[in-house]
Every structure is written in structure tokens, then in C-alpha cells.
Amino acid sequence: MLQKQKISRDDAWNEVLKYNSDKSDLNHYLESEAVMRKLAEKLGEDKETWGLLGLVHDIDWGITKGNPREHLTKAPSILKELGFTDDFIITVISHGYGFDCAGLLDGKRTKKEEFALASSETITGLIHAYALMRGTILGMEIQGLKKKFKDKRFAASIDRNVIKESENLKISLDEFFQLAIYAISEIAEKVDLKINKGG
């Protein structure tokens, strides 16, 4: 189990804003935080700590996206200086396992919080894209999201296998989809998603 972090949510967010300004990136971080908090609540984990994982997981993306292979090379020092613990930082880095960045291509996730972060931050892209296609997140249902999940041409860059890592948390994919839809619906207006067809 991760140690409870001493850094406040506001301090963490202010640090994220130092390195990131793209609104779509910031939306992704807020959505990841929301899903992680909801997941922690379901699994009996600490909501604040898991929420922080989602919030800061891509903290160096704004300064490395020009060369994606450098992603997650700057994050450890940024997070260490802010006061995050080593186990927290290792968990943040773990969401890059399997990708060609920071030498993480051969990494394998093994811990609950690692599966949670990777699947949560990945499903946000699928839900956001589907909500934009529908014109609203209001009334989004599991069945519709599952169809988009199975259609590899929809939001093709999103790795469905990473989303399926949620099954390592002893919850079904349906439960995870529903939880993530609820979580993002609650912050829809903050992340530029309409909550009704008209506005």
C-alpha cells in the first residue's frame, strides 16, 4: 500500500501547471485524478493519494512531448523535489511500462496501484473521445462505451490492453467502465465536456 503523501492537492496542481499549459493535456490529468479517486473509494484505498497519482502522472509531458522518448525522464526529479515519496514516484513511472520512453519498454506492472493508474489514465481518452462524438457525456452507458472499446478504429491510439489491466483489480470491465463514466461526468464542465445536448 502506498504511503500517504504530505503534498497538498493544490501544491501538486500548481506544480503541474508550471510544466503544462495545453488545455487538452490538463483535462486528461483532471480526468485521470477523478477516475483514480473513484477507484480508490471502491477498493478501500486512500482517495487523496490515488487522486494525486492521476493528477501528476504526466507532469513532465509538457516539456518532453517534442521528443516522446524523453517522457518520464524529468518527472522523478520534479516529484522528488516537491516531496513525493519514492514508492509514489515509482508508481507514477510505472504507467510508462511497455512504451518506448525513459527506457521503460520492458517494464511490467505488478502492483494494484500500478494497474489502477495505467488503466485509469488510459480509459479517460476513450470516454472523452466518445463524449465528444455523442455531443454530451450525459446518458453515456456502458454498452455504448463497450462498442467503442471493441472498435479498434475508434480512438485508435488508445491501448485497449492497458484498459483491460483494470481486471487485475478484481473488478469487471463493466464495473470499471461505469465507475470511470461516473467519475468524469462529475467534472464534465471542468474538462470541456457538455452535460447536455444544448450547451
C-alpha positions as YAML, in Angstrom:
chain: A
units: angstrom
residues:
- id: 1
  name: MET
  ca: [0.00, 0.00, 0.00]
- id: 2
  name: LEU
  ca: [1.28, 3.45, -0.91]
- id: 3
  name: GLN
  ca: [2.32, 5.83, 1.85]
- id: 4
  name: LYS
  ca: [0.03, 8.80, 2.35]
- id: 5
  name: GLN
  ca: [1.66, 11.82, 0.73]
- id: 6
  name: LYS
  ca: [2.28, 15.10, 2.55]
- id: 7
  name: ILE
  ca: [1.89, 17.27, -0.54]
- id: 8
  name: SER
  ca: [-1.44, 19.06, -0.86]
- id: 9
  name: ARG
  ca: [-3.57, 18.69, -3.94]
- id: 10
  name: ASP
  ca: [-3.27, 22.44, -4.65]
- id: 11
  name: ASP
  ca: [0.53, 22.39, -4.44]
- id: 12
  name: ALA
  ca: [0.66, 19.37, -6.75]
- id: 13
  name: TRP
  ca: [-1.64, 21.03, -9.28]
- id: 14
  name: ASN
  ca: [0.37, 24.27, -9.21]
- id: 15
  name: GLU
  ca: [3.48, 22.22, -9.98]
- id: 16
  name: VAL
  ca: [1.70, 20.54, -12.90]
- id: 17
  name: LEU
  ca: [0.79, 23.98, -14.25]
- id: 18
  name: LYS
  ca: [4.45, 25.04, -14.19]
- id: 19
  name: TYR
  ca: [5.26, 22.46, -16.84]
- id: 20
  name: ASN
  ca: [1.97, 22.07, -18.70]
- id: 21
  name: SER
  ca: [-0.27, 24.62, -20.40]
- id: 22
  name: ASP
  ca: [-2.14, 22.69, -23.11]
- id: 23
  name: LYS
  ca: [-5.81, 22.54, -22.12]
- id: 24
  name: SER
  ca: [-6.39, 19.06, -23.55]
- id: 25
  name: ASP
  ca: [-3.45, 17.75, -21.50]
- id: 26
  name: LEU
  ca: [-4.76, 19.43, -18.35]
- id: 27
  name: ASN
  ca: [-8.21, 17.93, -18.99]
- id: 28
  name: HIS
  ca: [-6.60, 14.50, -19.20]
- id: 29
  name: TYR
  ca: [-4.84, 14.97, -15.86]
- id: 30
  name: LEU
  ca: [-8.07, 16.08, -14.15]
- id: 31
  name: GLU
  ca: [-9.98, 13.15, -15.63]
- id: 32
  name: SER
  ca: [-7.27, 10.74, -14.50]
- id: 33
  name: GLU
  ca: [-7.45, 12.20, -10.99]
- id: 34
  name: ALA
  ca: [-11.22, 11.80, -10.92]
- id: 35
  name: VAL
  ca: [-11.16, 8.16, -12.05]
- id: 36
  name: MET
  ca: [-8.38, 7.29, -9.60]
- id: 37
  name: ARG
  ca: [-10.27, 8.86, -6.69]
- id: 38
  name: LYS
  ca: [-13.43, 6.95, -7.58]
- id: 39
  name: LEU
  ca: [-11.44, 3.72, -7.95]
- id: 40
  name: ALA
  ca: [-9.75, 4.24, -4.57]
- id: 41
  name: GLU
  ca: [-13.16, 4.72, -2.98]
- id: 42
  name: LYS
  ca: [-14.38, 1.44, -4.46]
- id: 43
  name: LEU
  ca: [-11.26, -0.50, -3.47]
- id: 44
  name: GLY
  ca: [-10.86, 0.95, 0.01]
- id: 45
  name: GLU
  ca: [-7.66, 2.84, -0.81]
- id: 46
  name: ASP
  ca: [-6.68, 6.39, 0.13]
- id: 47
  name: LYS
  ca: [-8.53, 8.75, -2.24]
- id: 48
  name: GLU
  ca: [-6.13, 11.65, -1.80]
- id: 49
  name: THR
  ca: [-3.02, 9.61, -2.61]
- id: 50
  name: TRP
  ca: [-4.58, 7.81, -5.57]
- id: 51
  name: GLY
  ca: [-6.03, 11.08, -6.83]
- id: 52
  name: LEU
  ca: [-2.57, 12.64, -6.74]
- id: 53
  name: LEU
  ca: [-1.22, 9.76, -8.83]
- id: 54
  name: GLY
  ca: [-3.72, 10.59, -11.55]
- id: 55
  name: LEU
  ca: [-3.15, 14.32, -11.27]
- id: 56
  name: VAL
  ca: [0.66, 14.30, -11.64]
- id: 57
  name: HIS
  ca: [1.26, 11.13, -13.68]
- id: 58
  name: ASP
  ca: [2.25, 13.07, -16.83]
- id: 59
  name: ILE
  ca: [3.82, 16.05, -15.06]
- id: 60
  name: ASP
  ca: [6.76, 16.25, -17.49]
- id: 61
  name: TRP
  ca: [4.71, 15.73, -20.67]
- id: 62
  name: GLY
  ca: [4.53, 19.45, -21.39]
- id: 63
  name: ILE
  ca: [8.32, 19.64, -21.58]
- id: 64
  name: THR
  ca: [9.01, 16.28, -23.25]
- id: 65
  name: LYS
  ca: [6.22, 15.86, -25.81]
- id: 66
  name: GLY
  ca: [8.51, 17.23, -28.53]
- id: 67
  name: ASN
  ca: [10.57, 14.09, -28.01]
- id: 68
  name: PRO
  ca: [8.22, 11.48, -26.52]
- id: 69
  name: ARG
  ca: [11.06, 9.07, -25.73]
- id: 70
  name: GLU
  ca: [12.11, 11.55, -23.03]
- id: 71
  name: HIS
  ca: [8.70, 11.36, -21.35]
- id: 72
  name: LEU
  ca: [9.03, 10.36, -17.68]
- id: 73
  name: THR
  ca: [12.76, 11.16, -17.60]
- id: 74
  name: LYS
  ca: [12.17, 14.55, -15.92]
- id: 75
  name: ALA
  ca: [9.25, 13.51, -13.70]
- id: 76
  name: PRO
  ca: [11.26, 11.75, -10.94]
- id: 77
  name: SER
  ca: [13.36, 14.80, -10.05]
- id: 78
  name: ILE
  ca: [10.36, 17.15, -10.27]
- id: 79
  name: LEU
  ca: [8.27, 14.94, -7.98]
- id: 80
  name: LYS
  ca: [11.17, 14.25, -5.58]
- id: 81
  name: GLU
  ca: [11.83, 17.96, -5.15]
- id: 82
  name: LEU
  ca: [8.16, 18.53, -4.43]
- id: 83
  name: GLY
  ca: [8.36, 15.97, -1.61]
- id: 84
  name: PHE
  ca: [6.70, 12.87, -3.04]
- id: 85
  name: THR
  ca: [7.95, 9.55, -1.68]
- id: 86
  name: ASP
  ca: [9.99, 7.08, -3.72]
- id: 87
  name: ASP
  ca: [7.20, 4.49, -3.84]
- id: 88
  name: PHE
  ca: [4.80, 7.13, -5.18]
- id: 89
  name: ILE
  ca: [7.31, 8.19, -7.87]
- id: 90
  name: ILE
  ca: [7.93, 4.57, -8.92]
- id: 91
  name: THR
  ca: [4.18, 4.12, -9.30]
- id: 92
  name: VAL
  ca: [3.94, 7.23, -11.48]
- id: 93
  name: ILE
  ca: [6.75, 5.96, -13.70]
- id: 94
  name: SER
  ca: [5.09, 2.52, -13.99]
- id: 95
  name: HIS
  ca: [2.35, 3.86, -16.26]
- id: 96
  name: GLY
  ca: [5.05, 4.15, -18.92]
- id: 97
  name: TYR
  ca: [5.94, 0.45, -18.81]
- id: 98
  name: GLY
  ca: [5.60, -1.11, -22.25]
- id: 99
  name: PHE
  ca: [6.19, 2.18, -24.04]
- id: 100
  name: ASP
  ca: [9.37, 3.42, -25.69]
- id: 101
  name: CYS
  ca: [10.08, 6.20, -23.24]
- id: 102
  name: ALA
  ca: [12.60, 6.60, -20.41]
- id: 103
  name: GLY
  ca: [13.89, 3.05, -21.03]
- id: 104
  name: LEU
  ca: [10.57, 1.57, -19.84]
- id: 105
  name: LEU
  ca: [9.74, -0.64, -22.82]
- id: 106
  name: ASP
  ca: [10.37, -3.91, -20.96]
- id: 107
  name: GLY
  ca: [8.81, -2.86, -17.64]
- id: 108
  name: LYS
  ca: [5.95, -4.94, -16.21]
- id: 109
  name: ARG
  ca: [3.29, -3.68, -13.82]
- id: 110
  name: THR
  ca: [2.75, -5.91, -10.77]
- id: 111
  name: LYS
  ca: [1.07, -3.82, -8.06]
- id: 112
  name: LYS
  ca: [-2.54, -2.80, -7.54]
- id: 113
  name: GLU
  ca: [-1.81, 0.92, -7.74]
- id: 114
  name: GLU
  ca: [0.20, 0.41, -10.95]
- id: 115
  name: PHE
  ca: [-2.65, -1.40, -12.70]
- id: 116
  name: ALA
  ca: [-5.05, 1.24, -11.39]
- id: 117
  name: LEU
  ca: [-3.08, 4.22, -12.68]
- id: 118
  name: ALA
  ca: [-2.35, 2.74, -16.11]
- id: 119
  name: SER
  ca: [-5.91, 1.63, -16.79]
- id: 120
  name: SER
  ca: [-7.46, 4.80, -15.35]
- id: 121
  name: GLU
  ca: [-5.37, 7.28, -17.27]
- id: 122
  name: THR
  ca: [-5.89, 5.29, -20.47]
- id: 123
  name: ILE
  ca: [-9.67, 4.97, -20.27]
- id: 124
  name: THR
  ca: [-10.04, 8.75, -19.97]
- id: 125
  name: GLY
  ca: [-9.10, 9.13, -23.63]
- id: 126
  name: LEU
  ca: [-11.75, 6.66, -24.75]
- id: 127
  name: ILE
  ca: [-14.50, 8.26, -22.67]
- id: 128
  name: HIS
  ca: [-13.55, 11.80, -23.68]
- id: 129
  name: ALA
  ca: [-13.50, 10.92, -27.38]
- id: 130
  name: TYR
  ca: [-16.84, 9.11, -27.12]
- id: 131
  name: ALA
  ca: [-18.42, 12.02, -25.24]
- id: 132
  name: LEU
  ca: [-17.28, 14.45, -27.95]
- id: 133
  name: MET
  ca: [-18.68, 12.15, -30.64]
- id: 134
  name: ARG
  ca: [-22.03, 11.92, -28.83]
- id: 135
  name: GLY
  ca: [-22.14, 15.67, -28.22]
- id: 136
  name: THR
  ca: [-22.53, 15.11, -24.46]
- id: 137
  name: ILE
  ca: [-21.38, 12.85, -21.68]
- id: 138
  name: LEU
  ca: [-24.92, 12.90, -20.26]
- id: 139
  name: GLY
  ca: [-26.54, 9.49, -20.50]
- id: 140
  name: MET
  ca: [-23.40, 7.67, -21.60]
- id: 141
  name: GLU
  ca: [-23.95, 3.97, -20.97]
- id: 142
  name: ILE
  ca: [-21.62, 1.01, -20.56]
- id: 143
  name: GLN
  ca: [-22.90, -0.76, -23.68]
- id: 144
  name: GLY
  ca: [-22.13, 2.18, -25.93]
- id: 145
  name: LEU
  ca: [-18.67, 2.59, -24.45]
- id: 146
  name: LYS
  ca: [-18.01, -1.14, -24.86]
- id: 147
  name: LYS
  ca: [-18.83, -0.90, -28.56]
- id: 148
  name: LYS
  ca: [-16.27, 1.87, -28.96]
- id: 149
  name: PHE
  ca: [-13.80, -0.15, -26.90]
- id: 150
  name: LYS
  ca: [-14.19, -3.09, -29.30]
- id: 151
  name: ASP
  ca: [-13.97, -0.88, -32.40]
- id: 152
  name: LYS
  ca: [-10.19, -0.56, -32.78]
- id: 153
  name: ARG
  ca: [-10.62, 2.16, -35.41]
- id: 154
  name: PHE
  ca: [-12.26, 4.47, -32.87]
- id: 155
  name: ALA
  ca: [-9.65, 6.46, -30.93]
- id: 156
  name: ALA
  ca: [-7.16, 4.05, -32.46]
- id: 157
  name: SER
  ca: [-4.17, 5.28, -30.45]
- id: 158
  name: ILE
  ca: [-5.71, 4.12, -27.16]
- id: 159
  name: ASP
  ca: [-4.28, 0.80, -25.98]
- id: 160
  name: ARG
  ca: [-7.22, -1.44, -25.10]
- id: 161
  name: ASN
  ca: [-4.93, -3.96, -23.41]
- id: 162
  name: VAL
  ca: [-3.86, -1.33, -20.87]
- id: 163
  name: ILE
  ca: [-7.51, -0.57, -20.07]
- id: 164
  name: LYS
  ca: [-8.06, -4.31, -19.52]
- id: 165
  name: GLU
  ca: [-5.40, -4.24, -16.80]
- id: 166
  name: SER
  ca: [-8.23, -2.97, -14.56]
- id: 167
  name: GLU
  ca: [-9.29, -6.61, -14.34]
- id: 168
  name: ASN
  ca: [-6.23, -7.18, -12.13]
- id: 169
  name: LEU
  ca: [-8.06, -5.10, -9.51]
- id: 170
  name: LYS
  ca: [-10.69, -7.85, -9.10]
- id: 171
  name: ILE
  ca: [-13.41, -5.77, -10.72]
- id: 172
  name: SER
  ca: [-15.07, -6.45, -14.05]
- id: 173
  name: LEU
  ca: [-14.51, -4.33, -17.13]
- id: 174
  name: ASP
  ca: [-18.17, -3.29, -16.95]
- id: 175
  name: GLU
  ca: [-17.71, -2.07, -13.38]
- id: 176
  name: PHE
  ca: [-14.61, -0.15, -14.37]
- id: 177
  name: PHE
  ca: [-16.37, 1.46, -17.34]
- id: 178
  name: GLN
  ca: [-19.30, 2.53, -15.19]
- id: 179
  name: LEU
  ca: [-17.07, 3.91, -12.46]
- id: 180
  name: ALA
  ca: [-14.98, 5.88, -14.96]
- id: 181
  name: ILE
  ca: [-18.07, 7.30, -16.70]
- id: 182
  name: TYR
  ca: [-19.43, 8.48, -13.33]
- id: 183
  name: ALA
  ca: [-16.10, 9.98, -12.31]
- id: 184
  name: ILE
  ca: [-15.65, 12.01, -15.48]
- id: 185
  name: SER
  ca: [-19.32, 13.01, -15.60]
- id: 186
  name: GLU
  ca: [-18.89, 14.66, -12.19]
- id: 187
  name: ILE
  ca: [-16.20, 17.01, -13.55]
- id: 188
  name: ALA
  ca: [-17.52, 17.29, -17.11]
- id: 189
  name: GLU
  ca: [-17.68, 21.07, -17.26]
- id: 190
  name: LYS
  ca: [-14.12, 21.42, -15.92]
- id: 191
  name: VAL
  ca: [-12.78, 19.27, -18.76]
- id: 192
  name: ASP
  ca: [-14.75, 20.84, -21.61]
- id: 193
  name: LEU
  ca: [-17.39, 18.12, -21.92]
- id: 194
  name: LYS
  ca: [-21.00, 19.14, -22.36]
- id: 195
  name: ILE
  ca: [-23.51, 17.71, -19.94]
- id: 196
  name: ASN
  ca: [-26.47, 18.26, -22.25]
- id: 197
  name: LYS
  ca: [-27.07, 18.42, -25.96]
- id: 198
  name: GLY
  ca: [-27.89, 22.09, -25.95]
- id: 199
  name: GLY
  ca: [-24.93, 23.68, -24.22]
...
